[in-house]
Amino acid sequence: MENVELPPEVTPVVAGLTPQTLAFASFIVAVVLLALIVLFNSKKSSKRGDALLIVGASDSGKTAIWSSLAYGQTPLTHASLQANSTLYTLPESKKALRVIDIPGHPRLRGQFQEYLPNAKAIAFVVDANTISRNGAAVAEHLHHVLSAITSLPPSQAPSLLILAHKVDLLSSFLSTSDSARNLAINRVKTILERELEKRRAAHANSVTIEGLGEEGERTELGGLECTGSANSTFKFDEWEGGDVIFLASSVKVQGVSQEKEKIEDQESSGLTNLTNWLEEFCNSSL
């Protein structure tokens, strides 16, 4: 009977490892897997949205701006009861941007928070002609927006643009359109800073904010923190939530007989500064 050689016995690698070595190896594998999961989730959560939210008080001109961007025409509008959404193609880069018009009524304006995770930028529209009369109510609305932005991680927070709108109504009192734009921006910025400082001071003194808004609401909102000293007043230039851009704008609302007429000249619509900023912003944030 022939002798059959058996293959050498193969000893499993793990058999030569001590329990301490196995435990250490398992720990390393777990750490690597956890790091990969955290990295994947952080990349996913840090992605900014692709929408421009147009917010602001009723009658500030939001829907006219949205209609001009979306369809190149500005028919007579009325107060929106629900959000309007459409894709807007940037004139130069041809990139698509979703533009969402949020109702300005106090009971509906909170809808902007539903779209906040998808927002690349927020355009807060202010009627530069009426801000002197309703500055407290507009500041209360803006306070909600500032608070919502600062509640997000910095990588997710949308950029904030404040539009001093209906600047064309100021042009008849001034010699140049540049003077009208500068006046509108300075007026809107000064009044909003003053009203937001009142709200911040009331909160700092542990006084419930009441009667400073459109409906005399009570609020414990934050979002007004600045990088200046404790004794300094609220300034947009020092706001901890990020840079705030101010632009002036206007649109020429068409009459009923002109509703179908396209606006061929963007300069005549008064939105050139806005569209130029959107081009630059979207290209730089990609």
Order of alpha helices (4+ residues) and beta strands (2+ residues): alpha-beta-alpha-beta-beta-alpha-beta-alpha-beta-alpha-alpha-beta-alpha-alpha
